[in-house]
Amino acid sequence: MSTNMLKVALIGNPNTGKTSVFNHLTGLHQHVGNYPGITVEKKTGICKLSQHQKAKIIDLPGTYSLNTSSLDEDVVIELLMNKNNEDYPDVAIVVSEVENLKRNLLLFTQIKDLEIPTILVINMADRMELKGISINVSVLEKELNTKIALVSSRTKEGIETILELLKNHKNLSSESCIDATQIDKNYFEKLKTTFPNQSLYKLWLAITHDVNFGKIEKNELKEETSFVTKTTSELKKLQHRETIIRYKFINDALKKGYKVDKTKATDLRSKLDRVLTHRIFGYVIFFSLLLLIFQAIFDWTTVPMEFIDSSFASLGKWVRSTLEPGDLTDLLVDGVIAGIGGVLIFVPQIVFLFIFISVLEESGYMSRVVFLMDRIMRRFGMSGKSVVPLVSGTACAIPAIMATRNIENWKERLITILVTPFTTCSARLPVYAILIAVVIPNKKVLGIFNAQGLTLMLLYVLGFASAIIAAYILNKIVKVKSKSYFVVEMPNYKLPMFKNVFINVFEKTKSFIFEAGKIILAISIVLWFLASNGPGEKFTNGAAIVKNEVVNQQLSQSELDNKIASYKLEHSYIGIVGKTIEPVIKPLGYDWKIGIALVTSFAAREVFVGTLATIYSVGSSSDEEETIKDKMRQEVYASGGKVFTLASGISLLLFYAFSMQCMSTLAIVKRETNSWKWPLVQLFGMTAIAYITALLAFQFLK
């Protein structure tokens, strides 16, 4: 039998636990993409209601009301007003939270007035006793003319109630909360007469927003009674009046069904806030947490990383010994296995990084960091809202740049877009991790701190500091008159939910593996081909030429094979590319092999490691079980000097700290700014800074 698919829009203010409810309803049956034509993230999931009924849950971006001021909020209003949209909901679930119910209900009343069957979810019910809150659900349902699910996303209490209400969605009320004519009786009566077949509140939103919600049927009216819209200032006054009317309705309803007795509350939030947002101790605690995180990333991931590294080395050795010698075997061992293995080794570190970030966000601490850092950001031409993209940039610059849509001020948004790539993203982590492991000693500093973990933290701090300094300079250069306002929400502290942390880490790690993996696999195959083939006699007759050159030298067969492999690599197609750019990068301490990695990693920074893994595998005929780190440590120039020294390693770390080595980020910047000017400024500006910094570092340390 066919399965009926119910379309459900999940709507709510930020920090109401909407994501937790979405995760409980859909589990791992989620799909993440973008809305057509724009970069706003679209999350959908499937929820099974019965044997023959499923619900498609559309998790809409968080919004405070339908009076929109950002692209994220525009997505919500355009979907809810357009019945021709494929995702137009049969049911709306408005998620609120028990402490801020009054504010959350503003959005709820607007959704109800769109005449969509609506369920009100009141989340965080497990905190009611702690906060001295009591709710009479039946009274509140009557006053708001809706069905209510009292939910605790922590304990899963109330999730079954939501499912039952969805099963019986035909019993839900779609009546409005507010009579729109209360806003301005004469104006709205004329509006209703002019467009008789349309929802009155939808018409009002269409007038006050640039929204297309389908065909409107007009009546032919006499000239003296024709409808004339109001000026912008008059519309603003009516919107203000609408808000007052809504809050009067909300207050009347809450007086009957919602009580707060602060004498019964046992709240530690205020005490914690005084410490965590303190103008001195707040920063000390924040940077101490960062130090702990980066120490843990290096100390706790050593065993799984070494296991993955040695496993891929063993796999390559086994494949080479099992299959017949030839191009296919070389491709599998030197291209695919070496390239993919060179990236998968960093999955443990990326998992731990995402775990820590998810825990900080889930606990409510990240909002305190935003509030804390606003004191600094305002001095550099940005508001506290800019901190969200900058902090998000530690995962990936692409969604971080998308997150700037919540910044209404164009100058602040542009500056934030331009400086966000300075923050250390997860794609830089593999590069940092391998270089730090090769050139920084694994020893204790002051008997407490791991030197490698300390170096990693300093690179993260350097990235954030660079973004701040760049913002300050851009604020002086970019001349745009503007005003900005900063509003930050302080959610309650709570123990992170394991399920939310797991899903977040799972989705982001999966995205890293498959998105980066596709690029790396393709590039590894291309690199192997370019490194295994070359023009002219020097490549074709490489073995004979080398044998002739070393005829008087006492070399073992293994040493001779390595010399032949290195000679052929140098004269291959990829070797020619590396040799061509070597004069430009030699002052930075890099050889032509590193130059190849710099070029290929423009597709994605993490490709740097996979490229070196492929090149060093092709350039060596040894069957020994060597890991990528071993090969990098042993790499030497023709003169005998090591390639990866402290000077060249620090130079490379700084180059990747500042450079714009990411095509995808440039594409997003172009899309968000609607111009090639700013991505090109970003590309050439950051590359110049990276080159000069790396040059100074190498020349000073060598």
N, C-alpha and C positions, 0 to 999 in steps of 0.2 A: 504493500500500500504506500501511497505517496506520503511524504512528511511535510506537514504545514510549517512554514518558516515565519515566525513573528518577528517584526523589526522593532527593536527597542533602543531608544536613545538614552544614554547615561549622561546626565548633566549635573553640574554642581560648581560651587565656588572652589577655588584652589584650597588645598589643605583640609578638605572635609573627609578624606579617606575614600574618595571616588575610585582611585586605582585599586585599593584593597577590595572593594566591593566587586569591581570588574574582574579581578583575579579569582575571587571566590566563585563567581558565576561561570567563568570561562576556563579557569585552570591554564593548561598549556595549549588549549585550542584557540590560539590567538594569531592574528595576522597584522603586521605593521607595514604600512605603505604611506603614500602621500595622497592628498585630495587632488583630483585632476587639475592641472594647470598651475598649482601653487605648491609651496614647500611645507605647508602645514602638515604635521604628522597625523595619519589616520590609523586608529587602532580599532580593530573589530575582533569579535570572538563568538564562538558558538556555545550555546547553553542548552542542554537537553531538558525539556520540561516533562515530557512523557514519551511513550513508545512511538507516537505518531506526531509529536509536536516538538519543534526546536525553536529557539530564539536566537536571532542574530543581534548581538549586543554591540552598539556603536558607541565607543567611548569618546565623547566630544571634548575638545579642549576646555580647560577650566575657565569660567567666566563669572564675574560678580553680578552682572545684569545683562539684559538685552540692549542696553544703551551702550553700544560697542565703541571701543577706542583703539582696537588693534586687529591685526589680521586673524589671530587665533579666535577672537570673539566674533569676527565677521563670519567665520565658518559656521558657528553655532546658529546665528540668526538666519543665514541664507538656507541652511538645511531645513530648519524648522518652519520656514515660510514657503517652501517650494514643494508642493505636493507631487510635482513631476520628477523630483529627485529620486533616484533609485533607493536611497537610504532614508527617505521620509518615514518617520517612525509611526508605528501603530500605537505605541505606548511610550511615554516619557517617564523615566525614573529620575527624580531630582534628589540628589544626595546632599543632606545637610549634616551638621554635627551639633551635638547636644548643647554645647556651651555658647555657640554663636547662632542659635536658631533664629533669632530675630532678623539678623542681617541676611542669613541664608534664605529666608522666606520671601525676600524681595524678588529674587529670581524665580522662585516657585510660583508666586502669584502671576508673574509675567508669562510663564510657560502655560499655566492653566488658562489664561486669557486667550491663548492661541487655539483653544478648544481642542487640545490634544488630551486623550485619556492619560491621567498622570498619577503616579505613585510617589508619595513622599517617604524617603528613607531617612530616618534620624539615626545617625551613626554615633559610635563611641558611647553606647548606652552603659557600658561597664564602668564609666567614669561618673555616672549620675550620683551615686552615693558619696563618692569622694568629694564632689563639688556641691553637695547639698541640693541637688536638683530632683524634682519629681514631675512626672508627666502623666496626665490623664488622657490616654490615647483615644478612647471613645469620644470624649468631649472635644478634643482637638480635631478629630476626624469630622465631626459634625460642623464645627466652626469653619474649617477650611474646605469642607465639601470634597474630601479626598480619602483614599485609603492610606494608612500609615504603617510602615514596618520599622519597629524599634530594633536596631541592629548593633551588634558589637563585632566589628570585623576582626577583632583580636580572637574572640572565642567562637566565632561563626554563628553566634546567637542571632536569630532573625533572618538568616539567609534563606531558610526554608519558607519563611513567611513571604519573602519576595517572590520565590518560585511559585507559591500557591496563588499569589495575586496575579502573576503573569499568566498562569493557566486559566484563571477566571477573568481575563482582562476585559471581556465584554460587559462585565458588571461595573467597570470603573466609570466615574463621572467625568464628563468633558465640559461641564458648565464653567463659565467664567467666575473668577473671584470678584472682580471689580466691574462695575458698569462704566464703560469708557465715557459715556456722556457726562459723568460727574466732573471730568476734566474741564470741559467747556461745552455746555449743552447745545448752544446754537451752532457752533462749529462742527461738532460731531453729528448732529442731526442732518446738516447739509451734506456731510461726508457720506452718511449712510444712504441718503436719497440719491446721491450721484453714483454710488457703487453699491447697489442693493444686494448683489449676490456674493459679496465678499465679507469676510470676518472684519469687524470694525477695528479690532486691535491690530490685525495684520495690516490694515490700511494705514493706521497711525504709524506703525514701525516703518512701512514703506516710504511714508512721507518724510520721516526724520532720519532715514538711512538710505544709502545708495544701494538698494537691494532689488533684485529682480525675482519675483516669486510666481511668475506665470501670467497667463492672460487675464485681463480685467475687462468685464463687460460693463460699458457705460450706458446710461439712459440719456436720451436726447432731452435736454432741458431748455426752457425758455431763457433768453438772455438775462432777464432780471433776477432769475433764481439760480443762475449758473454758479458752480463752486469755485471759489478763489482761495488758494492756499495762503498761509501766513508767512511773514518774514522770518528769517533765521532767529532773530532775537525773540520774537513772539513765540516761536516753537520751543525755544529753550525755556521760556517761562512756563509753558504748558507741561514740558517734561518735568520741571521742578515741582509743579503742582501735582502731577501724576505720582511722583515719588512720595509726597506728603500724604496723599490719599491712600496709597498702598500701605505705608507704615501705620496709618491710623487703623486700617483693617487688620493688620498683623498684630498690633498692640491689643486690640479688642479681643482677638482670638487667644492670644497668649495669656491674657489676664484670667481666662477661664480654665485653661488646660495645662499651663506651664508655670511651675513655682520654683523659686530659688531661695533657699534658706542658708545664708552664708555662715551662720553660727554652727551649722552641722558640717561645713566643709573642712577638709584636712588637706590643704593645698600646699605643696612644696615648690610649686612653679616659680612664685615670686622670689623665693630665697635663692633658687638656682640661677634665675635670670640676673640677680644682682651680682653674682660671682662671674657667670659665663659671659656677660656683656660689660664687665668692668673695663674702664678705660686703660687699665694696666694689666690686671690679672687675666682679662679676657683674651688678650693677644698672647700672653705667656701660655695659657692653657691650649689655645688653638695651635700654636707652633710646636708645643710639646706633643700634641696628638699627631701632628704631621711627622715629627721625628720618629715617634713610635711606629707609625704606619710604614715608613720607608725602611726602618730597621727590620720590621717583621717581613716585609716583602723579600729582602735578601736572605735573612736567616731561616725563615720557615719554608722557603721554596727551593732550597739547595738540593735536597734529596730528590724530589720529583723532577726537577730540571735535569739533574745529572742522569737520572734513569731514562728520560726521554732522549737526551743527547746520545747516550751510549746505545740505546735501543735502535735509533736510526742508523748509527754507525755500523752496528751489527747486522741490521737489515741490508744495508748496502753491500757489506762484505758477503753475506749469504747469497744475495741475488747474483753478485758477480761470479761467485764460485759455482752456482747452480746452473745458470743459463750459459748458452754458448757465447763466446766472445763475438762482439759485433756492435753495430750502431744501436740496435734496440737495447741491448744490455747497458751500453754507455749512457743512453738517454735515460733509462730508468734509474740508474745509480747516480750518475753525475748531474742529471737534470732534475728529475721529479723528486727522488728521495732526498737528495741533498738540499734542494730548494725548499720543499715543504717542511722537512725536518728542521731546517734553520729558523723557521718561524714558530712551529708548534712547541718548540722548547720553551717559549715564553708564555704559553698558556697559563701555567701555575701563577706567574707573577701578575698577569692581567686579571685572573680570577680573584686573587687576593686584593688587588687594587679596587676592583668593582665591589667586592664584599665590604670593604671599609667605607667606600663612598655611599653604598646603599644603606649601611647601618647608620651613618651620620644623618642621611636624609630621613630615614624612617623614624629615628629617635626624636626628630624635631630640632636637633642641634644645628643643622645646616642653615636654617632660617636665622638663628642667632649670629652665625658667621656673617650672613648677608647684612644684618643690622650693624654688627660690629665694624665691618669693612666700609660701610657707607660713610663713616666719619673721615676715612682716608680718601675715598673715591671722589667726594665732592670737590676736593682741592685740585683734582686733575681733569676736570671737565666731564665727569661722569657721575651718575647717581648710584644709589645702592642697587637699583635694578640691573645695572651693568655687571654686578658681581655674579649674578646667576649665570650668564653666558660664560664669564671667565672661569668660574668654578666648574661649570659643565664642560668646559674645554679640556679638563684633565681626562675626560673620557674620549671625546672626539670634537674637533672644531666644527664639523658640519652641523650636527644638531644644536651646538652652542650658538652658532651664527644664526640659525633659524630662531632660536630663543630670543633674539634681540627684537623680534616683532612686538614684544610687550613694552618696548620703550617708545613712548609716544613722540618724544622729542627727536627730530630727525638728526640733528647734530650729534647728540649723545649716542644715538643708534649707529650712525655712520662710524664714529670713533670706536665704538665697541666692536663693530664688525671688523675694522681694520687691525685692531690690536689683539683680538681673541686668539689668532694663530700663534702668538708668542707663548701662550700657556702650554705646558707640557702635556700633550695628548697621549693616549695609549699606543698610538703608532710609533711614537718616539721611544717608548719604553723598551722594545726589543733592541734598538740601536744602543740606547744608554746601557742596558743590562750587559750586552756582550762586550762593549768597549770597556766598561768599568771592570768587568770580570777579568779582562785581558791585561789592562794597564794599571789598575789600582790594587795594591796589596790587600789580601784578605786578613786584616789584623785589627786589633782593638785600638781605639784612640781614647786616651785618658783612662784606659782600663775598662771602659763601659761601652763606648759606641763602636759599631762596626764601620770601618773606614769606607767600605763600599756603599753601605746604606746611607752614610753621612753625605757622600758625594752625590748620590741620587737625590736626596732631599735638597741639597744646595742647587741642583739643576732645576728642580721644581720651583724653588724660591726665585732663582734667576729668571725663569720664564715669566712668573707673575710680576716680578719687579720690572722686567723689560716692557711688559704690557702697560704698566702704570706710567713709566717714563715716556713711552711712545704716545700714550694718551695725552699726557701733559703737553708734549711738543705739538701734537695735532690740534689740541684745543687752542693753541696760540696761532697756528697756521690757518686752520679752517675757520673762516669768518662767516658765522651764521647767527643772527639774532634769535634768541630762544629763551623760553622759561621752562623749568622742569619741576616736577613734584615727585616726592618719593614716599610710597606707601609700602610697608612691609608687614606681612602677616606673621604673627608669632604663634605657631600651633603648639598644642600641649606636648609636653615630654611624654614619651611612651616607649615601652620596650619594643625594639624592632621585631616585626613579624617574620618568622623564618620563611614562610611561603612567599611573601613579597620580595624578600632579599634573594631567595633562590631563583624566582622567576626573572628578576631584574638581571642577576648575574648570568643566568642561563641564556637569556635573550641576547645580551651584549657580547658574551663570549662566543656564542654561536655566530653572531653577526661578524665578529672579528675573524673567526676561523674561516667562514665560508666566503665573506666578501674579500678579505685579504687573500685567502687561499686561491680564489679564482684568478686574481691578478698575478699572484706569485707563480702559480702553476704555468700560466701562459708565458710569463716572462722567463721562467726557468727553462722552458722548452726552446724558446727563441734564443736565449743566451747559450744554451748547449749547442744549438746548431751553429751560431755565429762563432763560438769558441772551438768547435770541432771542424770547421771548414775555413779555408782562406784562399786568397788569390796568389798566383805566381808560384815560382819554383821553390821559394824559401819555405813555404808551407808544405808543398807536395813532396819535396825532397829533404824535408827537415831532418829526418833520421840520418841520411847520408852526410849531410853537411855537418851535423854535430859529431858524428863518428870521426869525420876527417879532422875536425878541430881538436879532438881530445885523443888523437891516435897515440900520442906520447905520454898520456896520463894514465896512471894506474887506478882505474875506476871499477867498482863492482858493477854487476849487471843492474842492480836496483838504482845506483847513482846515475848510471848511463841512461836508464829509462826515464828518470826524473828530469835529466837535462834535456832529453829529446822532447818530453811532454811540455816543459816550460818554453822551449824554443818555438815549438809549433803554436802554442797558445799566444806567444808574443807576436807571431806573424799571421794570426788568424784575423777574421773580420773584426771581432770584438777587440782584439789586441791592437789593431790599427786605430780604432776609435779611441781607446785608452791612451795610446801613444800620441795621438793628435792633440788631446787636451792636457797631456802631462805637463808641458811647459807652464800652463796657467796655474795648475794646482801643486806643482812641485814646491813652491815657496811655502805652502801650507803644511808640508811634510808628507804629502800623499804620493804614491806611485800610480802607474797607469791602471793597475788592477782596482785600486780604490776609486779612481776616476770613473771606471765603468760602473761601479756601484752607485756613485753619485748621480750619474746620468739616469740609470734605470730606476732609482728610488724616487725620481720625480713623479712616477705613477702612484707611488705610495711609500712613505718613509720606511715601513717595515720590510720592504723589498731589499733594502740595503744588505741585511744579514743573509737573506736567501741568495742574493747575487754573489756575495763573497763565498758562500758555501758551494755554489755551483762552480765558480771560477777556480777555487782552490782544489776542488775535486777533479776538474778537467785538467788542471795544471799539474797533477801528480798521478803517477802510475802505481803508487804504492797500494798494496792490498791490506795494509795494517789498519787496525780498528782505531781510527783517529777521529776525534770530535772536532767540530768547527772551531772551538776555542783553542784546541791544541794546534790546529793548522795555522791560526792567526798568530799565536805566540811564536811559532817556528818560522814564519815568513820572513825572508831576508832579501836585501838588495843584492845586486851582482857584486857589490863591494864587500858584502859580508855583514853589513850593519842590519839590525832589526828594523822592520817596517813599523811595527806597533810598539812605540816607546811611550813614555809618559808625555813627552812633548807632542807627538803626533796624535796620541789618544785624546789628550785634552783639546787639541785643535779640532779634531773631528767631533767631539762632544759639543763644543761651542758652535761649530758650523751647523750641526743639526738642531741646536737649541734656538738658533735665530733664523734659519733658512725656511723658505716657503716651498717645501718639497712635497707638494700634494696637489695634483690636478683637480681632484674632487672638491677641495676647499675653494680653489679659484673659481670653479664653475658655480658653486653656491653663492660666492660673493658677487659674481656677475649677476646672478639671478636676483639676489636680494637688493642690490643697488641699481639694477636695470641699466648697467653701463659697464663697458670694458675698461673705463678709465681707472676705477678704483682697484680692480684685481691686478691690473698691470702695475699700478703704483705699489701695491702690496708685494708683487713678485720681485720687481727690480729693487725696491727699497730693502726688503728683508734679505735678499741675496747679497746685496752690497754690504749690509751690516754683518752678515754671517761671514763673508769673505775677509773683511777687514779685521774682525774680532779673531777669527781663526789664524790669520796671518800673524797678528801681534802676539798671540799666545804661543805659537810654535817658535817664532824667532826669539822670544824671551826665554822659553824653557829649554830649548835645544842645547 
